[in-house]
Each structure stands twice: as structure tokens, then as C-alpha cells.
Amino acid sequence: MLSRKALAVASLSTIVCSVAAGAGAEDAFKSSKFLTYPADAQTSYISSSVMMAGTIASKNALSQSRCIDDWAVKNGASGFQPIVEAMRKFPDYHPTAVIFAVLQKACGSFEYARK
């Protein structure tokens, strides 16, 4: 079984590759396009992003990491509807930007002091 850290690294790699592959495209990847994907694909993408956010937070702010984990448990079964609804409101933004905005609103800023 993969550890949370290994899954987070794999997820980040997938996101980076996806963004890099689309960087040369004429139209940027937007939430409006994301919302045309099947629900299980949406949930998988959002889950990976939320997990990555929790991993980043765990290295910087444990209380934020716990908040993200609790938020994920509370909202995962619904397919992360708060994020999907935010994407409907902000269809021109990249899905990852919307995900992080929703998490930031729920659990605090991702701006950390440099160590």
C-alpha cells in the first residue's frame, strides 16, 4: 500500500505533467472544461489536489493540515461539492486555483513564513 507521501508526490507529478502538457495549448485549462469530465474523474482530480494541499500544510502548519484532512472527510463523499460549486461560479479559472481558493477559505492561507 502506498503511503500518503508517495501518493502526494505521484499526484503532484501528474498535476505538473498535465499543466505542462497543456501550457502550449491555445486555450488554458479552465474549470468550465473540467466540469465536462465524468464525476469520478472530477472527484479523483480534486481528491489528489486536496491530498497534496494537506501534505504541503503538514510540513508548514499542522493545524491547517488537520483542517484540510477534516474538510476532505466531510466533503469527499459528496464529490467535493463546495469545490464543484465554486468551479461553476468561476468557470474561467484553472481547477487547481479554485480548489486551493476553497481550501484557503476553509482552512487558512497557504502563505508560510520562510524557515
C-alpha positions, 0 to 999 in steps of 0.5 A: 500500500502506498503511503500518503507521501508517495501518493502526494508526490505521484499526484503532484507529478501528474498535476505538473505533467498535465499543466505542462502538457497543456501550457502550449495549448491555445486555450488554458485549462479552465474549470468550465472544461473540467466540469465536462469530465465524468464525476469520478474523474472530477472527484479523483482530480480534486481528491489528489489536489486536496491530498497534496494541499494537506501534505504541503500544510503538514510540513508548514502548519499542522493545524491547517493540515488537520483542517484540510484532512477534516474538510476532505472527510466531510466533503469527499463523499459528496464529490467535493461539492463546495469545490464543484460549486465554486468551479461553476461560479468561476468557470474561467479559472484553472481547477487547481486555483479554485480548489486551493481558493476553497481550501484557503477559505476553509482552512487558512492561507497557504502563505508560510513564513520562510524557515 
